[in-house]
Amino acid sequence: MKKVLKNLIVAATVALSAGASISANAVTLDELLMQVKKDRISEGQLNKQREKEFKAAQADKKALLAKAKKALRDEKARGVRLKNQYAENEVTLSKKAEELENAKGTLGEMFGVVRRTSADTIGSIEASIVSAQYPGREELLRGLAAAKELPTTRELEELWIALQTEMTESGKVAKFQAQVNKIDGTTAMETVTRVGSFNLMSGSNYLIYSSENKNISMLGREADSHYRASIGAFNSASAGEVVALYVDPTRGSLLRLNTQKATFQERYEAGGTVGYIITGVLILGLLLALERLVTLTIVTGGIKKQLRDTTKPNTSNPLGRILKVYEDNKSADVENLELKLDEATLRELPRIERNVNVIKILAAIAPLLGLLGTVVGMIETFQQITLFGTGDPKIMAGSISMALVTTAEGLIAALPLIFVHSIVAAKSKSVLHIIDEQTAGIIATHAEKERA
């Protein structure tokens, strides 16, 4: 149809062109009519050809449709056959399963025991320290625990060997080479000592075996010195020698907890600012006590030396200065001499008792500061309870630690200060006693001389 329209348009165009320039091309209307008839005949032949092609294609499509319908009928029939076969197979499987159970007999109980034993043993073997030396023992047990069929004789023997190996190795002390993860993140090949199923050790350090990562690593922080000392004694022991060794029956859990406990430095720092002030009070009191002890010891030595020769006063010690006052006032009467000696004694008193009362005051202040830290810590604890509640005790742990640690620090500071204060006070009193004794003796001797 498109071609006919195209021919008509061409013909019209040609006719118009012919009408416009008849003289130039010399085309007549008869010729144009003949051309149009020819084109119509050609178009008709073309349409017949296309109609023939369409009819041929229609026959092919009918053949394809018939083929598809036949394939659908075949598949439906096949589906019915498979469905019937599936039902028959279900019946057959049920019969076979029943026959299998009957054929198993008592072996079925053995199958259940093997699966249960394998499943129960997997966890203990995976977490066992022995697996650090003999890795991969749990793979066979996983297969037996997940098996759907009866185990073979070889598999039963492997299960027996796995259980026997764990039992035997748990009673041995063995050494082997293994990669050890260091605290700084590096790894190194070291000789590891395994003590049964309790501990892994290398050098003087305890090691931890991770069943999840299948590796051996050092503790996050070294164990206490007395624990590590037992390792050194164990490694240096000769054959047959009995030595004490700390072991962890929980396979490392207690060691981890032991390394997580606070050190002395951490406990001290928990006291906070109040704890530092208490420490300053203690240091100041001890320094004053040390200075007094040294000074009074020197003074006592000088007095004892002066007592050996009272006729030659030495002004470098209190007794010598008092004797010098007596030498200067020998001509005075008893009353005036007594007043002079009392004045000299009172002059020496501040030098001898200097800072003694300060030490006593510091000893009294230390526990009061500890009580202050306790009050501050409890205030902070109640503030945290107000903000966060009591769901997580760790939130309150810091404030409670401050409350308790400062109390302990105050008592610890007060005890040595009270002790040294007693020593210093006793030493100063002994010096004053000697001075008073000598003063009284001088006055009595002078009085006797006057009566004579």
C-alpha positions as CSV (number, residue, x, y, z in Angstrom):
1,M,0.0,0.0,0.0
2,K,2.8,2.3,0.8
3,K,4.4,1.6,-2.5
4,V,1.1,2.4,-4.4
5,L,0.8,5.7,-2.6
6,K,4.5,6.4,-3.4
7,N,3.8,5.6,-7.1
8,L,0.7,7.8,-7.1
9,I,2.7,10.6,-5.6
10,V,5.4,10.1,-8.2
11,A,2.9,10.0,-11.0
12,A,1.2,13.2,-9.7
13,T,4.5,14.9,-9.5
14,V,5.4,13.8,-13.0
15,A,2.0,15.0,-14.2
16,L,2.4,18.3,-12.7
17,S,5.9,18.6,-14.0
18,A,4.6,17.5,-17.4
19,G,1.8,20.1,-17.3
20,A,4.3,22.8,-16.4
21,S,6.7,22.0,-19.1
22,I,5.0,20.0,-21.9
23,S,6.9,21.7,-24.6
24,A,10.2,20.9,-23.0
25,N,9.8,17.1,-22.4
26,A,7.2,16.3,-25.0
27,V,5.3,13.8,-22.6
28,T,1.6,13.3,-23.5
29,L,-1.3,12.4,-21.2
30,D,-1.6,9.0,-22.9
31,E,1.9,8.1,-22.0
32,L,1.3,9.1,-18.4
33,L,-1.8,7.0,-18.3
34,M,0.1,4.0,-19.6
35,Q,2.8,4.5,-17.0
36,V,0.1,4.5,-14.2
37,K,-1.4,1.3,-15.5
38,K,2.0,-0.4,-15.5
39,D,2.6,0.6,-12.0
40,R,-0.8,-0.7,-10.9
41,I,-0.1,-4.1,-12.4
42,S,3.3,-4.3,-10.8
43,E,1.8,-3.4,-7.4
44,G,-0.8,-6.1,-7.8
45,Q,1.8,-8.7,-8.5
46,L,3.8,-7.6,-5.5
47,N,0.8,-7.9,-3.2
48,K,0.0,-11.4,-4.5
49,Q,3.6,-12.4,-3.8
50,R,3.4,-11.0,-0.2
51,E,0.0,-12.8,0.3
52,K,1.6,-16.0,-0.8
53,E,4.5,-15.5,1.7
54,F,2.0,-14.8,4.5
55,K,0.1,-18.0,3.8
56,A,3.3,-20.0,3.8
57,A,4.4,-18.4,7.2
58,Q,0.9,-19.2,8.6
59,A,1.4,-22.8,7.9
60,D,4.7,-22.8,9.6
61,K,3.3,-21.2,12.7
62,K,0.5,-23.8,12.9
63,A,3.1,-26.5,12.7
64,L,5.1,-24.9,15.6
65,L,1.9,-24.6,17.6
66,A,1.0,-28.2,17.1
67,K,4.6,-29.2,18.1
68,A,4.4,-27.0,21.3
69,K,1.0,-28.6,22.3
70,K,2.5,-32.0,21.8
71,A,5.5,-31.2,24.0
72,L,3.1,-29.8,26.7
73,R,1.1,-33.0,26.7
74,D,4.3,-35.0,27.0
75,E,5.5,-33.0,29.9
76,K,2.2,-33.3,31.7
77,A,2.3,-37.0,31.2
78,R,5.9,-37.1,32.5
79,G,4.9,-35.1,35.6
80,V,2.2,-37.6,36.4
81,R,4.7,-40.4,36.0
82,L,7.3,-38.6,38.3
83,K,4.6,-37.9,40.9
84,N,3.6,-41.5,41.0
85,Q,7.2,-42.6,41.1
86,Y,7.9,-40.1,44.0
87,A,5.0,-41.6,46.0
88,E,6.3,-45.1,45.3
89,N,9.8,-44.0,46.4
90,E,8.5,-42.6,49.7
91,V,6.9,-45.9,50.4
92,T,10.1,-47.7,49.5
93,L,12.2,-45.4,51.7
94,S,9.9,-46.0,54.7
95,K,10.3,-49.7,54.2
96,K,14.0,-49.5,53.8
97,A,14.3,-47.3,56.9
98,E,12.3,-49.8,58.9
99,E,14.5,-52.6,57.5
100,L,17.6,-50.6,58.4
101,E,16.4,-50.1,62.0
102,N,15.7,-53.8,62.3
103,A,19.1,-54.7,60.8
104,K,20.9,-52.3,63.2
105,G,19.6,-54.0,66.3
106,T,21.9,-53.1,69.2
107,L,24.2,-51.4,66.8
108,G,21.8,-48.4,66.8
109,E,22.5,-47.8,70.4
110,M,26.2,-47.9,69.7
111,F,25.7,-45.3,66.9
112,G,23.9,-43.0,69.3
113,V,26.7,-43.4,71.9
114,V,29.4,-42.7,69.4
115,R,27.6,-39.5,68.2
116,R,26.9,-38.3,71.7
117,T,30.5,-39.1,72.9
118,S,32.0,-37.3,69.9
119,A,29.8,-34.2,70.4
120,D,30.6,-34.1,74.1
121,T,34.4,-34.5,73.5
122,I,34.7,-31.9,70.8
123,G,34.5,-28.9,73.3
124,S,36.9,-30.4,75.8
125,I,39.5,-31.3,73.2
126,E,39.2,-27.9,71.5
127,A,39.7,-26.1,74.8
128,S,42.4,-28.5,76.0
129,I,46.0,-27.2,76.3
130,V,47.1,-30.5,74.8
131,S,45.7,-29.2,71.5
132,A,48.4,-26.6,71.5
133,Q,50.9,-29.4,70.9
134,Y,48.6,-31.7,68.9
135,P,46.3,-29.5,66.8
136,G,43.4,-30.7,64.5
137,R,42.3,-33.6,66.8
138,E,38.7,-32.4,66.8
139,E,38.1,-32.7,63.0
140,L,37.4,-36.5,63.2
141,L,35.1,-35.9,66.1
142,R,33.1,-33.4,64.2
143,G,32.6,-35.9,61.4
144,L,31.5,-38.6,63.8
145,A,29.1,-36.2,65.6
146,A,27.4,-35.2,62.3
147,A,27.5,-38.7,60.6
148,K,24.2,-40.2,59.4
149,E,25.5,-43.7,59.1
150,L,27.1,-46.3,61.3
151,P,30.8,-45.5,62.1
152,T,33.4,-47.8,60.6
153,T,35.9,-49.8,62.7
154,R,38.7,-47.4,61.8
155,E,36.6,-44.4,62.9
156,L,35.8,-46.1,66.2
157,E,39.6,-46.7,66.7
158,E,40.3,-43.0,66.0
159,L,37.8,-42.0,68.6
160,W,39.4,-44.3,71.1
161,I,42.8,-43.0,70.2
162,A,41.6,-39.3,70.6
163,L,40.2,-40.0,74.1
164,Q,43.3,-42.1,75.1
165,T,45.7,-39.4,73.9
166,E,43.9,-36.7,75.9
167,M,43.9,-38.9,79.0
168,T,47.6,-39.8,78.6
169,E,49.0,-36.4,77.7
170,S,47.1,-34.7,80.6
171,G,49.5,-36.5,83.0
172,K,52.7,-35.6,81.3
173,V,55.1,-32.7,81.3
174,A,56.2,-32.1,77.7
175,K,58.2,-29.6,75.8
176,F,57.6,-28.6,72.2
177,Q,58.4,-25.8,69.7
178,A,55.5,-23.4,68.9
179,Q,54.8,-19.8,67.7
180,V,54.2,-17.5,70.7
181,N,52.4,-14.1,70.4
182,K,54.3,-11.5,72.3
183,I,52.7,-8.6,74.2
184,D,54.0,-6.1,71.6
185,G,52.2,-7.9,68.8
186,T,55.2,-9.8,67.4
187,T,55.5,-13.6,67.2
188,A,58.5,-15.8,67.9
189,M,59.3,-19.5,67.8
190,E,60.0,-20.6,71.4
191,T,60.3,-23.8,73.5
192,V,57.0,-24.2,75.3
193,T,56.6,-26.4,78.4
194,R,53.2,-28.0,78.9
195,V,52.3,-29.2,82.4
196,G,49.6,-31.8,81.8
197,S,46.4,-30.0,80.8
198,F,46.9,-27.1,83.2
199,N,49.6,-24.7,82.1
200,L,51.8,-23.6,79.3
201,M,55.1,-21.9,80.2
202,S,58.0,-20.4,78.3
203,G,61.1,-19.1,80.1
204,S,59.7,-17.6,83.3
205,N,56.3,-16.6,82.0
206,Y,52.9,-18.3,81.8
207,L,51.3,-18.6,78.4
208,I,47.6,-18.8,77.4
209,Y,46.2,-21.1,74.6
210,S,43.2,-19.7,72.7
211,S,40.9,-22.4,71.4
212,E,39.1,-19.9,69.1
213,N,42.2,-18.6,67.3
214,K,44.3,-21.7,67.8
215,N,47.3,-19.8,69.0
216,I,49.5,-19.4,72.0
217,S,50.1,-16.0,73.5
218,M,51.6,-14.3,76.6
219,L,49.5,-12.9,79.4
220,G,48.5,-9.2,79.0
221,R,50.5,-8.5,82.1
222,E,53.2,-10.6,83.8
223,A,52.0,-12.7,86.7
224,D,53.2,-11.9,90.2
225,S,56.8,-12.5,91.0
226,H,56.3,-15.4,93.3
227,Y,54.3,-17.2,90.6
228,R,57.1,-16.6,88.1
229,A,59.7,-17.7,90.6
230,S,58.1,-21.1,90.9
231,I,58.5,-21.5,87.1
232,G,62.3,-20.7,87.4
233,A,62.7,-23.3,90.1
234,F,60.7,-25.8,88.1
235,N,62.8,-25.3,85.0
236,S,66.1,-25.5,86.9
237,A,65.1,-28.6,88.8
238,S,67.0,-31.8,88.0
239,A,65.4,-35.1,87.2
240,G,63.6,-36.7,90.1
241,E,63.7,-33.5,92.2
242,V,60.3,-32.4,93.7
243,V,59.6,-28.7,93.4
244,A,56.5,-26.6,94.0
245,L,54.8,-25.1,90.9
246,Y,51.7,-23.0,90.7
247,V,49.2,-24.5,88.2
248,D,45.9,-23.2,87.0
249,P,43.2,-25.9,86.9
250,T,40.9,-23.6,84.9
251,R,43.3,-23.7,81.9
252,G,44.2,-20.0,82.1
253,S,41.0,-18.3,83.5
254,L,42.5,-17.8,87.0
255,L,45.7,-16.4,85.4
256,R,43.8,-13.9,83.4
257,L,41.8,-12.8,86.5
258,N,45.1,-12.6,88.5
259,T,46.6,-10.2,85.9
260,Q,43.5,-8.1,85.9
261,K,43.6,-7.3,89.6
262,A,44.8,-3.8,90.5
263,T,48.5,-3.3,91.2
264,F,49.8,-1.3,94.2
265,Q,50.3,1.7,91.9
266,E,46.8,1.5,90.6
267,R,45.3,1.2,94.1
268,Y,47.4,4.2,95.2
269,E,46.3,6.3,92.3
270,A,42.6,5.4,93.1
271,G,42.9,7.7,96.1
272,G,43.0,10.8,93.8
273,T,43.9,14.2,95.1
274,V,43.2,13.4,98.7
275,G,45.5,10.4,98.5
276,Y,48.3,12.6,97.2
277,I,47.8,15.1,100.1
278,I,47.9,12.3,102.6
279,T,51.2,11.1,101.0
280,G,52.6,14.6,101.3
281,V,51.6,14.7,105.0
282,L,53.3,11.4,105.6
283,I,56.5,12.4,103.8
284,L,56.6,15.8,105.6
285,G,56.1,14.1,109.0
286,L,58.8,11.5,108.3
287,L,61.3,14.2,107.2
288,L,60.6,16.2,110.3
289,A,61.0,13.1,112.4
290,L,64.3,12.2,110.7
291,E,65.6,15.7,111.2
292,R,64.7,15.5,114.9
293,L,66.2,12.1,115.4
294,V,69.5,13.2,113.8
295,T,69.6,16.4,115.7
296,L,68.7,14.9,119.1
297,T,71.2,12.1,118.5
298,I,73.9,14.6,118.0
299,V,72.7,16.6,121.0
300,T,72.7,13.5,123.2
301,G,76.2,12.6,122.1
302,G,77.4,16.1,122.9
303,I,75.7,16.1,126.4
304,K,77.2,12.7,127.2
305,K,80.6,14.0,126.2
306,Q,80.0,17.1,128.4
307,L,79.0,14.9,131.4
308,R,82.5,13.4,131.4
309,D,84.0,16.8,132.1
310,T,81.6,19.4,133.5
311,T,84.4,21.7,134.5
312,K,85.0,22.8,130.9
313,P,81.7,24.0,129.4
314,N,81.3,23.5,125.6
315,T,78.7,25.8,124.2
316,S,78.1,23.5,121.2
317,N,75.6,21.4,123.3
318,P,72.7,22.5,125.6
319,L,74.3,21.2,128.8
320,G,77.5,23.1,128.1
321,R,75.6,26.3,127.5
322,I,73.8,25.9,130.9
323,L,77.2,25.1,132.6
324,K,78.6,28.3,131.0
325,V,75.7,30.3,132.6
326,Y,76.7,28.7,136.0
327,E,80.3,29.6,135.4
328,D,79.4,33.2,134.7
329,N,77.1,33.5,137.7
330,K,79.0,31.6,140.5
331,S,79.1,34.6,142.7
332,A,75.3,35.0,142.6
333,D,73.1,33.8,145.4
334,V,71.0,30.6,145.1
335,E,67.8,32.4,144.1
336,N,69.4,34.4,141.3
337,L,71.4,31.5,140.1
338,E,68.2,29.3,140.0
339,L,66.5,32.0,138.0
340,K,69.5,32.3,135.6
341,L,69.6,28.5,135.1
342,D,65.8,28.3,134.6
343,E,66.1,31.0,132.0
344,A,68.9,29.1,130.2
345,T,66.8,25.9,130.4
346,L,63.8,27.6,128.9
347,R,66.0,29.0,126.2
348,E,67.1,25.4,125.2
349,L,63.6,23.9,125.4
350,P,62.3,25.2,122.0
351,R,65.4,23.9,120.3
352,I,65.0,20.4,121.7
353,E,61.2,20.1,121.2
354,R,61.1,21.9,117.9
355,N,58.7,20.2,115.4
356,V,57.8,17.4,117.8
357,N,54.3,18.7,118.2
358,V,54.1,19.2,114.4
359,I,54.7,15.5,113.9
360,K,51.9,14.8,116.4
361,I,49.5,17.1,114.6
362,L,50.4,15.5,111.2
363,A,49.6,12.1,112.7
364,A,46.2,13.4,113.7
365,I,45.5,15.1,110.4
366,A,46.3,12.0,108.2
367,P,43.2,9.9,109.3
368,L,41.0,13.0,109.1
369,L,42.1,13.5,105.5
370,G,41.3,9.8,104.9
371,L,37.8,10.4,106.3
372,L,37.5,13.4,104.0
373,G,38.4,11.2,101.0
374,T,35.8,8.7,102.1
375,V,33.1,11.4,102.2
376,V,34.1,12.8,98.8
377,G,34.1,9.3,97.3
378,M,30.6,8.6,98.7
379,I,29.3,11.9,97.4
380,E,30.6,11.0,93.9
381,T,29.1,7.5,94.2
382,F,25.6,8.9,95.0
383,Q,25.9,11.4,92.1
384,Q,26.7,8.5,89.7
385,I,23.8,6.5,91.1
386,T,21.5,9.5,90.4
387,L,22.8,9.8,86.8
388,F,23.2,6.2,85.8
389,G,21.3,4.1,88.3
390,T,22.6,1.0,89.9
391,G,22.5,-1.3,86.9
392,D,26.3,-1.4,86.3
393,P,28.4,-1.6,89.5
394,K,31.6,-0.7,87.4
395,I,30.3,2.8,87.1
396,M,30.5,3.3,90.9
397,A,33.7,1.3,91.4
398,G,36.0,4.3,90.9
399,S,34.3,6.4,93.5
400,I,34.0,3.6,96.0
401,S,37.7,2.8,95.5
402,M,38.5,6.4,96.3
403,A,36.4,6.2,99.5
404,L,38.0,3.1,100.7
405,V,41.6,3.7,99.5
406,T,41.8,7.2,101.1
407,T,40.7,5.8,104.4
408,A,43.4,3.1,104.2
409,E,46.0,5.7,103.2
410,G,45.0,7.9,106.1
411,L,45.4,5.1,108.6
412,I,48.7,3.9,107.0
413,A,50.1,7.4,107.2
414,A,49.0,7.9,110.8
415,L,50.5,4.7,112.1
416,P,54.2,5.4,111.3
417,L,53.8,9.1,112.2
418,I,52.5,8.1,115.7
419,F,55.3,5.7,116.1
420,V,58.1,8.1,115.1
421,H,56.4,10.8,117.2
422,S,56.7,8.6,120.2
423,I,60.4,7.9,119.5
424,V,61.2,11.6,118.9
425,A,59.2,12.7,122.0
426,A,60.9,10.1,124.2
427,K,64.3,11.2,122.9
428,S,63.6,14.9,123.5
429,K,62.3,14.1,127.0
430,S,65.5,12.2,127.8
431,V,67.6,15.2,126.8
432,L,65.4,17.5,128.9
433,H,65.6,15.1,131.8
434,I,69.4,15.2,131.7
435,I,69.4,19.0,131.6
436,D,66.9,19.3,134.5
437,E,68.9,16.8,136.5
438,Q,72.1,18.6,136.0
439,T,70.5,22.0,136.7
440,A,69.1,20.8,139.9
441,G,72.4,19.3,140.9
442,I,74.2,22.6,140.2
443,I,71.7,24.5,142.3
444,A,72.0,22.1,145.2
445,T,75.8,22.2,145.1
446,H,75.8,26.0,145.0
447,A,73.4,26.1,148.0
448,E,75.7,23.8,150.0
449,K,78.6,26.0,149.2
450,E,76.8,29.1,150.5
451,R,75.8,27.4,153.8
452,A,79.4,26.3,154.3
